[in-house]
Amino acid sequence: MKIYEDRDLFIEVEESEIPWLKIFTQTPYKELSELPAQTRERLFLVLDIVEKEMLAFFKPDKINIASFGNYLPRLHIHIMARFRNDSWFPEPTWGQKQREGSYRMEHFERFCDNLSARLESLQ
């Protein structure tokens, strides 16, 4: 599900038990180093805003940021709010579950609406 889009980027939700978003560039670059300077600056500005909004809204124990692209060879960045009581912590979410997590995500739609409004105000 797409929650934000502008001329350079779009943000999608990754379905998960934790708050997890993915930022994509509109042009399907393969590597970060291929981005034009303006797009790279926009990407890092949006990434910074997403991270700060997740920290303020969800108050996680940690934010994880990752960019692999091995299965999807297109530049995209994952931003995940992590909690000591999520199913994978402290392991990465792509790893083996550590337990049945007790973290319950609340008000994710409201977070997405707030984030979208904040990003729209930058345009």
C-alpha positions in Angstrom: 0.0 0.0 0.0 1.4 3.4 -1.0 1.1 6.1 1.6 3.1 9.0 -0.1 4.3 9.9 -3.5 6.1 12.9 -5.1 8.1 13.4 -8.3 11.2 11.7 -6.8 10.0 9.1 -4.3 7.2 7.0 -3.0 6.6 5.2 0.3 5.0 1.8 0.7 3.9 -0.1 3.8 5.4 -3.5 4.4 2.8 -5.7 6.1 4.3 -6.7 9.4 3.6 -6.8 13.2 6.0 -3.8 13.5 5.9 -0.4 11.9 7.7 -0.9 8.6 7.9 1.4 5.6 9.9 1.2 2.3 11.1 4.3 0.4 11.5 3.8 -3.4 12.9 6.2 -6.0 10.4 6.9 -8.9 13.2 6.0 -11.4 14.3 2.4 -10.8 18.0 2.9 -9.9 19.9 -0.2 -8.9 22.4 1.4 -6.5 22.5 4.5 -4.3 25.5 5.8 -6.0 23.5 6.1 -9.3 21.1 8.7 -7.9 21.4 12.2 -9.1 22.4 14.6 -6.3 18.9 16.1 -6.0 17.2 12.8 -5.7 19.7 11.5 -3.2 19.3 14.6 -1.1 15.5 14.2 -1.2 15.8 10.5 -0.3 17.9 11.3 2.8 15.6 14.2 3.8 12.6 11.9 3.7 14.4 9.1 5.4 15.3 11.4 8.2 11.7 12.6 8.6 10.4 9.0 8.6 12.9 7.9 11.2 12.1 10.9 13.5 8.4 10.5 13.1 8.6 6.8 14.0 10.7 7.6 17.0 8.3 10.2 18.3 5.1 8.3 17.5 5.9 4.7 18.4 8.8 5.2 20.9 10.6 2.1 19.7 13.7 0.6 21.3 15.6 0.9 18.0 15.1 2.0 14.4 16.5 -0.4 11.7 17.3 1.0 8.3 18.3 -1.4 5.5 18.9 -1.5 1.8 19.7 -4.9 0.2 18.0 -5.2 -3.1 19.1 -8.8 -3.7 15.6 -10.1 -4.4 14.3 -6.8 -5.8 17.3 -5.3 -7.6 15.9 -1.8 -7.4 17.0 0.8 -4.9 14.7 0.9 -1.9 15.2 1.6 1.8 13.5 -0.2 4.6 12.7 1.7 7.9 11.5 -0.5 10.8 10.6 0.5 14.3 11.9 -2.3 16.6 10.8 -3.4 20.0 12.3 -5.7 22.6 9.1 -7.6 22.6 8.7 -8.0 18.8 9.0 -11.5 17.4 12.5 -11.1 16.0 14.3 -8.7 18.4 17.3 -8.4 18.6 17.7 -10.4 15.3 16.8 -8.8 11.9 13.2 -9.2 10.7 14.5 -11.3 7.8 16.0 -13.8 10.3 14.5 -16.5 12.4 11.8 -15.6 14.9 13.0 -15.5 18.4 9.6 -15.9 20.1 5.9 -15.1 19.6 6.1 -11.4 20.1 3.9 -9.5 22.4 4.3 -6.1 20.7 0.9 -4.9 19.3 1.0 -2.1 16.8 -1.6 0.6 17.5 -2.7 3.6 15.4 -0.5 2.7 12.4 -3.0 4.4 10.0 -2.9 7.6 12.0 0.9 7.5 11.9 0.8 7.1 8.1 -1.7 10.0 7.8 0.5 12.2 10.0 3.6 11.3 8.1 2.0 11.8 4.7 0.8 15.3 5.8 4.3 16.2 7.1 5.9 15.1 3.8 3.2 16.9 1.7 4.0 20.1 3.5 7.6 20.0 2.2 6.6 20.2 -1.4 
